[in-house]
Amino acid sequence: MANKETCQLFIIFPEHEDVEKTSSCIREFTLFAPDEVMAFIDFIDRMEQRGRAEHYMLYFDSKNIRKFLYPVYELEEYYPKVEVTLLNALNRFAEDWREAPIQNSGVDYKLFQAPVIDDSFCEVCERKYQSDVEATNSTYAIINHSALEDVSTAAMHRNLHQIDIPVLEATLEKIESWLQENRRPPRIYNWNRKHGENGVGAFKEHKNDSVAILYCSKEHATELLHKAIGENNDTGPLYVWDDEYGLYMEFKRESKSSTVFHSYHLEDGDRKIPTIQKLLSR
């Protein structure tokens, strides 16, 4: 169990009606058309692209995946390359929690008062319980990829302890909104005086280079930092569109792998803007 702040997300898929469910609450399906299955994979691809500057850890359950893919194994000619495509998408940035499970077979786990064993709910429950005991300030959530009925919280019990786990609908908007408050480690805004504030006070130049201007307040920039998107979680900048000022804002890391940033606005016509527009529209 990690002894530092982490953000851990667990994605769950529906399972075919002809297999024994990993959890009694998992929704079952009869058959998905190939394009419907590809929509599941497309979401994973988009999540990976939008999450490149994040530090969260994404987990899946290999048993749950096999039961989601059951008709693919039975009707391989109907779903060409689906298994490989899905597993490749997941393995690019997610891990199978079954390779290093934390849950305890000697513990009684309940989900909505019904006993559950050896599933993702038990795994998240145990990790959150241990995190609470160790006071690591870590965060946990389940991503509901059409696997559950419309619920916002999975009410778990670990023996006599109640442990509520947020359940997020599998949309980029829901996940990114949750991350704004629950990202771990959190992003920290560190105003750099050379860019000024509210459009005034910026240095005319720095080391013979012109200096970009921060047209808003430090507080406004801090709010936007939690919404910003990037392409690298170690070195790259983050970007966001600032509706209030009608300009893009760039957040620069204070050092490699840092979650501390300063920022400034980009002027209209900046050569970076076409790339930023593509990044933010994914």
C-alpha positions in Angstrom: 0.0 0.0 0.0 1.4 3.4 -1.0 2.2 5.6 1.9 1.9 8.9 0.0 -0.9 10.8 -1.6 -2.3 9.0 -4.7 -5.4 9.2 -6.8 -6.7 5.8 -7.8 -9.5 5.1 -10.3 -11.0 1.7 -11.0 -12.9 1.2 -14.2 -15.7 -1.4 -14.4 -17.4 -2.9 -17.5 -20.7 -4.7 -17.9 -20.6 -8.5 -18.2 -22.3 -11.0 -20.5 -25.5 -12.6 -19.3 -24.1 -16.2 -19.8 -21.2 -15.7 -17.3 -21.1 -15.6 -13.5 -20.8 -12.0 -12.5 -17.8 -10.7 -10.6 -20.3 -8.6 -8.6 -24.0 -9.1 -8.1 -24.7 -5.5 -9.0 -22.9 -5.6 -12.4 -25.2 -5.0 -15.3 -25.5 -7.8 -17.8 -25.9 -7.5 -21.6 -27.1 -9.9 -24.3 -25.0 -8.7 -27.2 -23.4 -5.5 -28.3 -23.0 -4.6 -32.0 -19.3 -4.2 -33.0 -19.6 -0.5 -33.2 -21.0 -0.4 -29.6 -18.0 -2.4 -28.4 -15.7 0.0 -30.2 -17.3 2.9 -28.4 -16.1 1.4 -25.1 -12.6 1.2 -26.5 -12.8 4.7 -28.0 -13.6 6.1 -24.5 -10.4 4.4 -23.1 -8.4 5.9 -25.9 -9.8 9.4 -25.3 -9.3 9.0 -21.5 -5.6 8.1 -22.1 -5.1 11.1 -24.4 -6.8 13.6 -22.0 -5.0 12.1 -19.0 -1.4 12.3 -20.2 -0.6 15.2 -17.8 -2.3 13.5 -14.9 -0.7 11.5 -12.1 -3.7 9.3 -11.2 -3.4 5.6 -11.3 -6.0 3.7 -13.4 -6.9 0.1 -12.6 -9.0 -2.6 -14.2 -10.1 -6.1 -13.3 -8.9 -8.8 -15.7 -11.8 -11.1 -14.7 -14.3 -8.3 -15.4 -12.7 -7.7 -18.8 -12.8 -11.4 -19.7 -16.5 -11.5 -18.8 -17.2 -8.3 -20.8 -15.4 -9.9 -23.8 -17.2 -13.3 -23.5 -19.2 -12.9 -26.8 -16.0 -11.7 -28.5 -14.4 -15.1 -27.7 -17.5 -17.0 -28.8 -18.1 -15.0 -32.0 -14.6 -14.0 -32.9 -15.4 -13.5 -36.6 -18.2 -11.0 -35.6 -15.7 -8.9 -33.5 -12.4 -8.9 -35.4 -9.4 -7.8 -33.3 -11.6 -6.4 -30.5 -9.9 -8.2 -27.7 -6.4 -7.1 -28.8 -7.6 -3.5 -29.3 -9.2 -3.2 -25.9 -6.3 -4.8 -24.0 -3.8 -2.7 -25.9 -5.8 0.4 -25.0 -5.9 -0.5 -21.3 -2.3 -1.6 -21.0 -1.0 1.7 -22.3 -1.9 3.4 -19.1 -3.8 1.1 -16.8 -2.9 -1.8 -14.5 -4.7 -5.0 -13.6 -5.2 -4.8 -9.8 -5.3 -8.6 -9.6 -1.5 -8.6 -10.1 -1.0 -7.1 -6.6 -4.4 -7.2 -4.7 -4.7 -5.5 -1.3 -8.1 -6.9 -0.2 -8.2 -9.4 2.7 -10.0 -12.7 2.4 -10.5 -12.6 6.2 -12.6 -9.4 6.0 -16.3 -9.3 5.5 -17.1 -6.8 2.7 -20.6 -5.7 1.8 -21.9 -3.6 -1.0 -25.3 -2.0 -0.4 -25.5 -4.5 2.6 -25.0 -7.5 0.3 -21.8 -9.6 0.8 -19.2 -9.3 -2.0 -15.9 -11.1 -2.4 -12.9 -10.8 -4.8 -14.1 -7.9 -6.9 -13.2 -4.3 -7.6 -15.5 -3.0 -4.9 -13.6 -5.0 -2.2 -10.3 -3.8 -3.7 -11.2 -0.1 -3.6 -12.8 -0.5 -0.2 -9.6 -2.0 1.3 -7.3 0.5 -0.3 -9.4 3.4 0.9 -9.7 1.9 4.4 -5.9 1.5 4.7 -5.4 5.0 3.3 -7.7 6.4 5.9 -5.9 4.5 8.7 -2.5 5.8 7.4 -3.9 9.3 6.9 -2.4 9.5 3.4 -5.1 11.9 2.1 -5.4 9.7 -1.1 -8.5 9.6 -3.2 -10.4 6.8 -4.8 -13.3 6.4 -7.3 -15.0 3.9 -9.5 -15.6 4.7 -13.2 -18.9 3.2 -14.2 -18.4 2.2 -17.8 -22.1 1.2 -18.3 -21.5 -1.5 -15.6 -23.9 -0.2 -12.9 -27.3 1.4 -12.5 -27.3 5.1 -12.0 -25.6 5.5 -8.6 -23.2 8.2 -7.4 -21.8 6.3 -4.4 -21.0 2.7 -3.7 -21.9 2.2 -0.1 -19.4 -0.4 1.2 -18.9 -2.0 4.6 -15.6 -3.4 5.8 -16.6 -5.4 8.9 -18.2 -2.7 11.0 -16.7 0.3 9.1 -18.7 2.1 6.4 -16.7 3.2 3.5 -18.4 5.2 0.7 -16.7 5.2 -2.7 -17.6 7.8 -5.3 -18.9 6.4 -8.6 -18.2 8.4 -11.7 -20.1 8.2 -15.0 -17.7 7.2 -17.8 -17.4 10.6 -19.4 -14.4 12.9 -19.7 -16.5 15.8 -18.3 -17.5 13.8 -15.1 -14.0 12.5 -14.5 -12.2 15.8 -15.1 -14.7 17.6 -12.9 -14.1 15.2 -10.0 -10.3 15.5 -10.5 -10.5 19.3 -10.0 -11.2 18.7 -6.3 -9.8 15.2 -5.8 -6.5 15.2 -7.8 -3.6 13.8 -5.8 -1.1 15.1 -5.5 -2.9 18.4 -5.9 -1.7 21.1 -8.3 -0.3 24.2 -6.7 -0.3 27.7 -8.2 2.9 29.8 -7.6 2.5 33.3 -9.0 5.6 34.6 -10.9 5.9 38.4 -10.5 7.6 38.8 -13.9 4.3 38.1 -15.6 2.4 40.7 -13.5 -1.2 40.4 -12.5 -4.5 41.8 -13.9 -2.6 43.0 -16.9 -0.1 45.3 -15.1 3.3 45.0 -13.6 4.8 42.5 -16.0 8.5 42.8 -16.7 9.2 44.4 -20.1 11.8 41.7 -20.8 13.6 38.9 -19.0 17.0 37.7 -20.2 16.5 39.7 -23.4 13.2 37.9 -24.2 9.8 39.5 -24.1 7.6 38.5 -21.2 4.1 37.2 -21.5 1.4 38.9 -19.4 -1.0 37.5 -16.8 -4.2 39.4 -17.5 -6.2 38.0 -14.6 -5.8 37.7 -10.9 -3.8 35.0 -9.1 -7.1 33.6 -7.7 -8.6 33.3 -11.2 -5.5 31.6 -12.5 -5.5 29.2 -9.6 -9.1 28.1 -10.5 -8.1 27.5 -14.1 -5.1 25.5 -13.1 -7.3 22.7 -11.8 -9.0 22.5 -15.3 -5.9 22.6 -17.4 -4.9 19.9 -19.8 -1.4 18.8 -21.0 0.4 16.0 -22.8 3.1 15.0 -20.4 2.9 14.5 -16.6 6.6 15.1 -16.0 7.8 18.0 -18.1 5.2 19.5 -20.3 3.1 22.6 -19.7 -0.7 22.7 -19.2 -3.2 24.7 -21.2 -6.8 26.0 -20.7 -9.1 28.4 -22.5 -9.9 31.4 -20.3 -13.5 32.4 -21.1 -13.4 35.6 -19.1 -10.5 37.1 -21.0 -10.9 35.3 -24.3 -7.4 33.9 -24.4 -5.5 30.7 -23.8 -3.5 30.4 -20.6 -0.2 28.4 -20.3 0.9 26.9 -17.0 4.6 26.2 -16.7 6.0 23.6 -14.3 8.5 24.9 -11.7 10.7 21.9 -12.3 10.6 18.4 -13.9 7.8 16.2 -12.4 6.6 19.2 -10.3 2.9 19.8 -9.6 3.7 23.5 -8.9 2.9 25.9 -11.8 3.0 29.6 -12.7 1.1 31.0 -15.7 0.5 33.7 -18.2 -1.9 34.3 -21.1 -1.0 33.7 -24.8 -1.6 36.5 -27.2 -3.8 36.0 -30.2 -1.7 34.6 -33.1 0.7 32.7 -30.9 2.1 29.9 -33.0 1.2 27.4 -30.2 -2.5 28.0 -30.5 -3.4 25.5 -33.3 -1.7 22.7 -31.3 -3.5 23.8 -28.1 -6.8 23.8 -29.8 -6.3 20.3 -31.0 -5.2 19.2 -27.5 -8.2 20.7 -25.8 -10.7 19.4 -28.3 -9.8 15.7 -27.9 
